[in-house]
Amino acid sequence: MPRSVLLNAKGMEVSTQIIRDRDWLDANQAEIDELFTSSDFENFYFSGPWVRCWLKRQEPTAKVIIVEARSRSNKLVGFWPFVERPGLLGTKGLWPFVYDEANYFHPVCMKSAAVPLLNALENLLGEFLFCWIPLFKDSFWHTCFAEKIAQSRFLHIHRTPRSSSFISKDKGASFDDYLFSRVGTKTRKSLRYDQKALAQKGDVRFETFRCFEKVRAAMPATCMVEVESWKSSQGAGLYTARGKRGFFFELLPELAKEGRVWLSILRVDEVPIAWQIELVGKHSVGLHHLAYDERWKKYSPGKQLLHHRLHELWDSGKVVDFLPGHLDYKEKLATSEEPVHEIHWFRKTLRGFLARRLILGNIKVRRKIRQKAKETKAKRTMMSILEDKKQA
C-alpha cells in the first residue's frame, strides 16, 4: 500500500498509510502501547486492550480501516481506527472503533501526526460517502481540526453536543480546600450523616484494584451491584446490552494488566454496594462508570465511593475527567469544563448533499423530542408540587 508523505509545520516528515488488515493491531501491539504512553493526544478508548477486545466481538466480515502515521525513522506516531458501516442511500461510510461504548474518538498521536492523519482521512472520502466522529476533545479541534474543516472542499456538520467536566488540583491546595470551594455546607453535612449511618450497618470498606488477578477476581462483585442498580432497571446498565458483560469481563482485566484501569468497590460486611471504573492515562483518569445498589440508596453509596476516590485521586495529582455528559453533580464538582465536538464529513456529491440534509433533519427531530421530554418532566414536577400544597 503506497504511503502519503507530508512535511508538518516543523518540517518533520510524517508518512501515512491506510491499513485494511485486522491482524495489524496484534502485529503492532508493542508499538501501540509505546505510542499510548508518549502521545500528545491520548484517548483512553484506543489503547491496545480496548481496540483488540472490541474488534474480537465484531462480525468476521467487518471491514477495518486504520489510518497509520509514521515518522521518518518508521516509528509509529499516530493511529486512528475505523470500521466500514452501511450508510444512507445504499452507500458506505466510516465509523470509529468502539463507537458503541467509547466517550472519545480522536486519534492517539503526536502533534506532528495530527494533520497528516486528518489529510489521510479526508482522502478516504473519495471512497466513502461520509465519515462520522461522534465525540472528540476541544484541544484536538482547536489544534488542527477546525482549520482543516475550514479549508476542506467537502461538506460537513459540526456540533458541540456535550461538554466534559474536569477536576484539576491547584498547587498547594488540600482536598478539603477544594471540597469547601465546590460543595455547600448542607451537602457536606449530608455526606457526613450518610457516612455515619452506613458505618452503623456494618464494616465499611473501600477497595481499589489495579492488577490483572485482582480485577478479574472482583468482576463477579460488580454483577451483584449492576443487577440492583437503577441504571439496569431502566436499560442503561453497563451489562444490560447483550454481550456487554462478557466484553467487560474480558476487557477490564486486560486493561489492568497494562495499568490502564483502576476498579473501585464499596462494601459493607463483604457485600458490594457500589463500584466505579476509572480509565487511567498519563496525566488524567476518566470516570467511565459508577453504579450503586438501589437497596442502599438512602446511604448515598455512589456519592460516598466517588468522594473517597476523588480524595485519593487528588493526592495522586492526576486530572479527573468526568467524560462527556450533562449531569449536575459533574458540573458542581468540576473546576473546569470544555466543549466536546462532533463531526459528520461528507463527499461533495448529490448523495453527500442528500445525506447531510437527512442527518440535519434527524438531529432537529431528536432535539424536539428531548425538549418535549424536558417540558413534560417539568410539568409533572410542578403538578406534584401544586398537589402537595393542596393537600397541605
C-alpha positions as MATLAB code, in Angstrom:
seq = 'MPRSVLLNAKGMEVSTQIIRDRDWLDANQAEIDELFTSSDFENFYFSGPWVRCWLKRQEPTAKVIIVEARSRSNKLVGFWPFVERPGLLGTKGLWPFVYDEANYFHPVCMKSAAVPLLNALENLLGEFLFCWIPLFKDSFWHTCFAEKIAQSRFLHIHRTPRSSSFISKDKGASFDDYLFSRVGTKTRKSLRYDQKALAQKGDVRFETFRCFEKVRAAMPATCMVEVESWKSSQGAGLYTARGKRGFFFELLPELAKEGRVWLSILRVDEVPIAWQIELVGKHSVGLHHLAYDERWKKYSPGKQLLHHRLHELWDSGKVVDFLPGHLDYKEKLATSEEPVHEIHWFRKTLRGFLARRLILGNIKVRRKIRQKAKETKAKRTMMSILEDKKQA';
ca = [
       0.000    0.000    0.000;
       1.584    3.353   -1.059;
       2.321    5.891    1.629;
       1.426    9.571    1.626;
       4.292   11.733    2.869;
       3.807   15.180    4.390;
       6.087   17.732    5.990;
       4.376   19.227    9.022;
       4.750   22.798   10.226;
       8.070   21.985   11.934;
       9.453   20.313    8.836;
       9.255   16.801   10.295;
       8.482   14.190    7.687;
       5.430   12.087    8.562;
       4.029    9.414    6.267;
       0.548    7.919    6.422;
      -0.846    4.638    5.197;
      -4.313    3.066    5.101;
      -4.316   -0.377    6.734;
      -7.148   -2.817    5.976;
      -5.738   -5.831    7.784;
      -7.432   -6.894   11.063;
      -4.177   -8.517   12.190;
      -2.380   -5.149   12.186;
      -3.483   -4.478   15.781;
      -1.924   -7.701   17.104;
       1.209   -7.350   14.975;
       1.800   -3.786   16.206;
       0.690   -4.222   19.812;
       4.033   -3.160   21.320;
       4.221   -0.021   19.156;
       0.626    0.943   20.004;
       1.363    0.577   23.724;
       4.520    2.683   23.393;
       2.646    5.389   21.478;
      -0.140    5.406   24.061;
       2.318    6.210   26.864;
       4.017    9.060   24.969;
       1.297   10.581   22.749;
       0.354   14.271   22.838;
      -3.281   13.380   22.158;
      -4.235   10.408   24.311;
      -7.528    8.563   24.103;
      -8.464    6.073   26.836;
     -10.605    4.116   24.373;
      -7.987    3.496   21.673;
      -5.477    1.709   23.887;
      -4.474   -1.774   22.768;
      -6.872   -3.771   25.005;
      -9.893   -1.648   24.064;
      -9.445   -1.936   20.299;
      -8.468   -5.614   20.326;
     -11.263   -6.763   22.658;
     -13.821   -4.688   20.785;
     -12.778   -5.941   17.335;
     -12.825   -9.535   18.558;
     -16.584   -9.175   19.182;
     -17.422   -7.745   15.773;
     -18.558   -9.850   12.860;
     -15.703  -11.602   10.996;
     -16.864   -9.772    7.877;
     -16.387   -6.330    9.492;
     -14.018   -4.269    7.331;
     -11.270   -2.470    9.222;
      -9.759    0.805    8.015;
      -6.850    2.029   10.153;
      -5.092    5.303    9.382;
      -1.455    4.895   10.394;
       1.193    7.626   10.702;
       4.944    7.020   10.957;
       7.977    9.246   11.321;
      10.984    9.305    9.002;
      12.609    6.670   11.233;
       9.495    4.466   10.770;
       8.334    4.984   14.350;
       4.571    4.832   14.903;
       3.472    8.398   15.743;
      -0.282    8.079   15.275;
      -3.141    5.749   14.509;
      -6.877    6.190   14.030;
      -9.027    3.030   13.752;
     -12.326    2.933   11.822;
     -14.745    0.328   10.525;
     -16.831    0.423    7.369;
     -20.552    0.854    8.022;
     -23.568    0.854    5.688;
     -24.722    4.409    5.094;
     -27.681    6.319    3.786;
     -28.955    5.820    0.247;
     -27.160    2.487   -0.191;
     -23.697    3.938    0.412;
     -20.899    3.144    2.845;
     -19.267    5.274    5.496;
     -16.656    5.246    8.241;
     -17.401    4.966   11.947;
     -14.662    4.879   14.620;
     -13.764    1.800   16.617;
     -15.684    1.290   19.908;
     -18.495    3.525   18.587;
     -21.000    1.796   20.895;
     -19.078    2.283   24.141;
     -16.391    4.992   23.978;
     -16.674    8.619   25.031;
     -13.825    9.991   22.881;
     -12.927    9.182   19.268;
      -9.936   11.372   18.358;
      -6.750    9.580   17.298;
      -3.876    8.576   19.542;
      -0.998   10.558   18.087;
       1.839   13.017   18.437;
       1.108   16.623   17.436;
       3.316   16.142   14.382;
       0.958   13.423   13.098;
      -2.385   15.156   13.669;
      -2.631   16.992   10.339;
      -1.258   14.063    8.258;
      -3.890   11.787    9.860;
      -6.657   14.276    9.024;
      -5.404   14.584    5.436;
      -5.423   10.802    5.038;
      -8.932   10.603    6.496;
     -10.134   13.336    4.127;
      -8.698   11.430    1.166;
     -10.805    8.407    2.159;
     -13.915   10.437    1.309;
     -13.122    9.646   -2.291;
     -14.018    6.037   -1.454;
     -16.612    6.522    1.323;
     -19.609    8.847    1.256;
     -19.154   10.043    4.821;
     -17.139    9.807    7.997;
     -18.616   10.252   11.469;
     -16.545   11.198   14.519;
     -19.059   11.377   17.397;
     -17.015   12.969   20.208;
     -13.522   14.405   20.415;
     -11.700   16.797   22.708;
     -11.659   20.554   22.364;
      -7.846   20.549   22.244;
      -7.822   18.369   19.114;
     -10.417   20.610   17.476;
      -8.508   23.830   18.051;
      -5.057   22.382   17.362;
      -5.824   21.119   13.880;
      -9.379   20.043   13.056;
     -11.030   23.491   12.978;
      -8.579   24.797   10.387;
      -8.799   21.577    8.373;
     -12.607   21.742    8.191;
     -12.492   25.411    7.224;
     -10.175   24.619    4.300;
     -11.784   21.325    3.245;
     -13.601   21.080   -0.070;
     -16.021   18.567    1.434;
     -19.347   19.085    3.200;
     -19.645   18.783    6.943;
     -21.833   19.143   10.031;
     -20.032   20.409   13.109;
     -21.695   20.385   16.541;
     -20.741   20.618   20.212;
     -23.491   18.390   21.629;
     -21.878   17.781   25.007;
     -19.214   19.019   27.369;
     -16.614   17.383   29.603;
     -16.013   18.411   33.217;
     -12.616   18.186   34.918;
     -11.081   18.411   38.369;
      -7.538   19.761   38.396;
      -5.504   20.100   41.571;
      -4.461   23.621   42.483;
      -0.860   23.832   43.597;
      -0.678   23.808   47.369;
      -4.425   23.295   47.850;
      -5.707   20.449   50.002;
      -8.681   18.255   49.116;
     -10.656   19.877   51.931;
      -9.921   23.285   50.392;
     -11.204   22.052   47.048;
     -14.316   20.458   48.547;
     -15.149   23.588   50.541;
     -14.943   25.670   47.338;
     -17.180   23.363   45.293;
     -19.711   21.864   47.725;
     -22.105   23.713   50.019;
     -22.375   23.315   53.785;
     -25.636   21.336   53.612;
     -24.223   18.875   51.090;
     -21.087   18.274   53.185;
     -23.210   17.808   56.292;
     -25.485   15.349   54.461;
     -22.452   13.336   53.305;
     -21.109   13.101   56.871;
     -24.542   11.941   58.059;
     -24.654    9.237   55.355;
     -21.146    8.085   56.253;
     -22.038    7.703   59.933;
     -25.338    5.961   59.137;
     -23.643    3.481   56.786;
     -20.948    2.735   59.364;
     -23.703    1.617   61.743;
     -24.827   -1.053   59.246;
     -21.553   -2.954   59.384;
     -17.881   -2.938   58.427;
     -17.472   -0.350   55.639;
     -14.542   -0.922   53.309;
     -13.320    0.881   50.193;
     -11.185   -1.184   47.826;
      -9.328   -0.233   44.650;
      -7.942   -2.987   42.408;
      -5.163   -2.332   39.898;
      -3.605   -5.647   38.811;
      -4.897   -8.310   36.411;
      -5.590  -11.008   39.014;
      -7.412   -8.763   41.496;
      -9.528   -7.007   38.864;
     -10.536  -10.364   37.370;
     -11.402  -11.719   40.842;
     -13.519   -8.615   41.586;
     -15.652   -8.839   38.447;
     -18.416  -11.087   39.927;
     -18.953   -8.481   42.679;
     -19.668   -5.851   40.022;
     -22.527   -8.009   38.717;
     -24.141   -8.009   42.166;
     -24.221   -4.205   42.108;
     -25.288   -3.879   38.476;
     -28.280   -6.196   38.888;
     -29.698   -3.972   41.634;
     -28.778   -0.572   40.147;
     -31.383    1.839   38.792;
     -29.428    2.020   35.546;
     -30.084   -1.654   34.836;
     -33.794   -1.316   35.635;
     -34.008    1.452   33.025;
     -31.971   -0.421   30.410;
     -28.886    1.769   30.853;
     -26.707   -0.564   32.930;
     -23.169   -1.409   31.884;
     -24.094   -5.063   31.360;
     -27.659   -4.538   30.106;
     -26.993   -4.904   26.376;
     -26.444   -8.437   25.133;
     -22.793   -9.444   25.171;
     -21.621   -6.453   27.228;
     -20.934   -8.417   30.398;
     -18.643  -10.821   28.558;
     -16.953   -7.882   26.842;
     -16.120   -6.068   30.097;
     -15.188   -9.295   31.897;
     -12.508   -9.749   29.241;
     -11.570   -6.073   28.791;
     -11.101   -4.786   32.344;
      -8.539   -7.406   33.475;
      -6.620   -6.856   30.215;
      -6.595   -3.096   30.843;
      -5.363   -3.729   34.387;
      -2.527   -5.846   33.022;
      -1.218   -2.709   31.273;
      -2.030   -0.324   34.124;
      -4.867    1.326   32.189;
      -7.734    0.805   34.647;
      -8.500    1.022   38.360;
     -11.625   -0.687   39.670;
     -13.081    0.559   42.966;
     -15.719   -1.141   45.135;
     -17.527   -0.066   48.298;
     -18.537   -2.949   50.570;
     -20.491   -3.335   53.812;
     -19.714   -6.601   55.630;
     -18.318   -8.043   52.378;
     -21.474   -7.107   50.436;
     -20.644   -4.886   47.408;
     -22.994   -1.889   47.246;
     -21.238    0.441   44.748;
     -18.486    0.251   42.152;
     -16.610    2.524   39.762;
     -14.435    2.134   36.632;
     -11.518    4.559   36.294;
      -9.636    4.627   32.984;
      -6.004    5.603   33.529;
      -3.967    7.834   31.233;
      -0.612    9.569   31.571;
      -1.899   12.652   33.352;
      -5.614   12.004   33.786;
      -8.183    9.473   34.965;
     -11.529    9.083   33.189;
     -14.541    8.081   35.292;
     -16.191    5.694   32.841;
     -18.879    4.178   35.061;
     -20.352    4.493   38.559;
     -23.245    2.394   39.857;
     -24.761    1.526   43.222;
     -27.223   -0.965   44.694;
     -30.617    0.755   44.809;
     -31.487   -1.047   48.050;
     -28.800    1.033   49.809;
     -29.870    4.298   48.185;
     -30.655    6.180   51.415;
     -26.982    5.936   52.419;
     -25.795    7.513   49.118;
     -23.242    4.742   48.386;
     -22.391    6.131   44.952;
     -21.671    9.553   46.407;
     -19.590    8.041   49.201;
     -17.482    5.957   46.818;
     -16.987    8.907   44.476;
     -15.965   11.190   47.359;
     -13.472    8.607   48.647;
     -11.873    8.085   45.255;
     -11.752   11.801   44.402;
      -9.793   12.350   47.610;
      -7.287    9.659   46.644;
      -7.040   10.903   43.044;
      -6.488   14.441   44.314;
      -3.485   13.222   46.282;
      -2.173   11.409   43.175;
      -2.090   14.682   41.243;
      -3.941   13.289   38.221;
      -6.643   15.321   36.461;
     -10.096   13.763   36.872;
     -12.082   13.649   33.623;
     -15.807   13.078   34.182;
     -16.124   12.367   30.431;
     -18.859   13.833   28.183;
     -22.330   14.162   29.624;
     -24.516   16.810   31.260;
     -25.043   15.769   34.885;
     -25.490   18.232   37.725;
     -23.049   16.560   40.089;
     -20.263   16.680   37.478;
     -20.698   20.398   36.911;
     -20.886   21.054   40.656;
     -17.658   19.189   41.422;
     -15.687   20.324   38.350;
     -13.016   23.014   38.439;
     -13.192   23.442   34.657;
     -15.353   22.496   31.697;
     -14.832   22.362   27.937;
     -16.976   21.536   24.904;
     -16.771   18.180   23.146;
     -17.086   18.236   19.357;
     -18.833   16.074   16.763;
     -18.158   15.981   13.016;
     -20.014   14.461   10.079;
     -17.834   14.746    6.967;
     -19.411   14.135    3.521;
     -18.201   13.714   -0.025;
     -19.301   16.702   -2.129;
     -21.740   14.884   -4.414;
     -25.513   14.770   -4.801;
     -25.669   11.818   -2.410;
     -23.465   13.717    0.015;
     -25.837   16.704   -0.084;
     -28.854   14.442    0.467;
     -27.163   12.543    3.310;
     -26.259   15.818    5.009;
     -29.859   17.076    4.730;
     -31.247   13.819    6.144;
     -28.896   13.850    9.128;
     -29.635   17.516    9.851;
     -33.336   16.676    9.775;
     -32.812   13.769   12.150;
     -30.839   15.982   14.557;
     -33.673   18.527   14.535;
     -36.311   15.878   15.263;
     -34.289   14.394   18.141;
     -33.779   17.878   19.600;
     -37.549   18.465   19.606;
     -38.174   15.073   21.249;
     -35.668   15.860   24.032;
     -37.159   19.323   24.537;
     -40.658   17.880   24.755;
     -39.465   15.287   27.285;
     -37.940   18.038   29.450;
     -41.136   20.091   29.288;
     -43.235   17.049   30.242;
     -40.963   16.246   33.184;
     -41.048   19.875   34.371;
     -44.837   19.894   34.090;
     -45.132   16.689   36.147;
     -42.864   18.155   38.825;
     -44.885   21.368   39.001;
     -48.196   19.467   39.190;
     -46.783   17.334   42.009;
     -45.768   20.459   43.942;
     -49.187   22.039   43.474;
     -50.910   18.812   44.567;
     -48.770   18.677   47.715;
     -49.711   22.272   48.515;
     -53.427   21.494   48.095;
     -53.150   18.535   50.473;
     -51.288   20.683   52.983;
];
